[in-house]
Amino acid sequence: MDLLNRLLQPGKSILLKYTGTGVKGSVHTYIIRSANEEQLALLVKESNSLISYLHPGTKVKLIGRDEDEGHEYRLLSELIEIKQGELPLVIVKRPREVDHSTRRSSLRLDVSLPFSYYDDLKEKMGEIRNLSINGLLALVKLSPSLKLNNTLTGKITLPTVKKPLLIIGKITRVQKEDENHAWVALDFQTASEDVKNKISFYLVQRQRHLINMRRKNTSSINQIAEN
């Protein structure tokens, strides 16, 4: 399967970015409900009434993530119509090509951060060991409800943000660590652009800190060697 078809597979989450007349630019998450050679039907995934003010023909940008490569790509499209209903559908033109110049690798770092999550209507504590703007790997308490493809709601506590960040993710991996704990990998299904920006800011700051620490250690080693 080629890259464009992988990005536009029904069932995948995709970001839609737009700027309309009198409407502040906004980014929201959708699910690709169906796709054919001419158009995509996107199911609204989070509360968003602003797009209903846009007119057919409005240029929009789609941002899709290729799980095989771990990269994000931008695709240019155009609004066709909005089908109102209990779950509104946004119909856009099917992009014809991938803008490879916009490829973004998701910065992923090893961390040690508090992670609270809801299991059997109870808030439990775990620890995030690996984090990116698209997902995380956490060590949590072993539970029968933690199954592949189940949805898990949690809160990420970052040292750069005052309040915990709420995320909802799909469990993509469960691996038993011992009799009481398991590793759980989450692919974020609902994480606003604001939440992703805050995670990205933290990761960039941490990466800079790690780089500076490595430089200092290298400098110290060189000084010892010279003496």
N, C-alpha and C positions, 0 to 999 in steps of 0.2 A: 504494500500500500504506500502510495507516494505521500509526501509531507502535507500537501494541501488537504487530501482526503483524511489524513490522520487528525489534522487540526479541526476539521469540520464534521467529525463523526457524531451522529445523533447520540445524546446522552452525556456528551462532554460539556463541561462548564466553559464559558467564554466571557470575556469582558467586552462591554460595548461602551465606547466613548463618543460623545457628541457635543456639539455646541449649536444651539438654535437661536433664532432671533428673539431677544428678550429673555433667553433662558441661560442661566449660568452653566458653563461646561461641567459635565458630570460623567462619572464612570460607575457602571453598575454590572453586576454579575447576572448572567442568563444561562439557561441550559438549552442546548440545541435539541429541539424536539424532533425535527425532521429536516431533511436536506435533499434537494434534487439538483439538476443541472442548472436551474435558473434562480432558485431562491432558497433561503433558510428560514425556518420558523423557530423563533427563540421564545422560550417560556420564561416569564419574569420570575426571578429567583428571590428577589428581595423587594421590599416596599419601595415603589418608585412611580410617582404620578407625573413627574416632569416630562417624561418622554411623550406623554399623550398630547402635549402642546406642539410637538414637532410636526412639520408638514412633509408629505410624501416628496421624495427627492432630496431630502436633507442628507448631506454626506456624513457618514459615520465611520469610525475606526473599530475594528474588532481585534482583540488581543487574545491569541490562543496559545496554549502551552503544549509542546510536544513532549509527552512523557518518556518516549524512547531516548531522546537526546537531552532532556532536561532544560530546553531553551524555550523562550517565549518569542512569538512573532506577531507583527502587526499586519493586518489585512484591511484594505480599503473597500468600503461598501456603501450602500445607499438605502435609505428607508423607503419601503414600498407602501406599507400600511400597518395599522395597528388593529387587531381584531379584539374587540372588547369582550369581556366575559368574566366569570369568577376567577379564572386564571388567564389574564390577557396574553395574547401572542403578538410578538413583534416580527413582522415579515420584512426581511432585507434581501437585497440582491446577493447572490452567491459570489464571493470574491473569485477572481480568475487567476490570481497569482499571489505568491508570498513575497513580501518585501524583506529580503534576506539582510538588508542593511540595518534592520531594526532588531535583529536577533539579540536577545538578552539572556545571559546565563543567570540563573538564580543563585545568589550568594548563599552558601550553606556552610555553617560553622558548628563545631562542637562547642557546647555551652553547658552550664549547670544552673538551671533556673527553676524556680517554683512553678508548679503546674497543678491547678485544681480542676477537677472534672466531675461531672454528674453521672453517677451509676446507681441504678435502682432508687432514683429520687433522692439520693444522698450525695452531698459534696465530699469528695475524697481528694487526698493529696498525692501528688507524684512529683517527678523531676524530669524536666526537659533536658535531653543530652545532645540533641542536634536540632538546629532550627534554620528555616529559610522563610521567605515571604509566602511560600506556597504550601508549607507543611512542617511537620515536626516529628521527632522520635522521642518518646518519653518512657521512663520506667515507672510502671504503675502497679497497683495491687492486682493480683490474679483474680479474675471474675468470669463466670460463665457468660455474662452479657457482652463481654468484649470479644466480638466475632468479626471476621472479615466482612467488609462492606456495610457493617452497622455504622450508624451515625453517633458521634460523640461530641457533646458540648463541653467546652472547657474555658479556662481563663489563664492567660499568660501574664506573668509578672516580670516586667522589665525594669532594670535600674534607671533607665532614662525616661520612664513614664510614671506618673503618680498613681494612676488607677490601673488595675488589671485589664487586659484586653480580652474581650469576648470573642471566641471563635467557635465555629461548628465545622467538624471535619468528618470525612469518611475514613473508616479504618481500612488501611491497605495492607497491613501486615501485623500479625500477632505472633510473638515468639516467647515461649516460656523461659524465664531466667532461672527461677528456683521454685520451691514449693509455694511461695507466697507472692512472687512478683513476675511480671511479664513485660516485654518490650512491645510497645504499640506505636505503629507509624500512622500518622494522620495526613490526609490530603485535604487542605482547607476547602470546604464547600461554600461557606459563608464567611467572608472576611472582607470588610469594606476597604476601599482604597486608603482611607485614613489609617486603619489598623495596619495595612501592609506598609504604608509609609513609615509608621512608627517602628515596625519590626526592621525595616530596611535601614533606618537611621541607626538603630541599636547595633545591627550587624556591621555596618560600616565603621562605627566607632570602635567596636570590639576588634575588628580586623586591623585597624590602625594601631590599636594598643598592642596586639600580638606582634605586629611587624616591628614596632618600636622596641618591644622587649627582646625580640630576636636580635635586633641590631645591637642593643646594649650588651647582650650575652656574647655576641660575636666579638665586639670590641674588647670586652673584658678578657676573653680567651686569647685574643691577639696580644694584648698587653702583657699577660702572663708569659706567653711564649717568647716575647721579645726580651723579657727580663731573665 
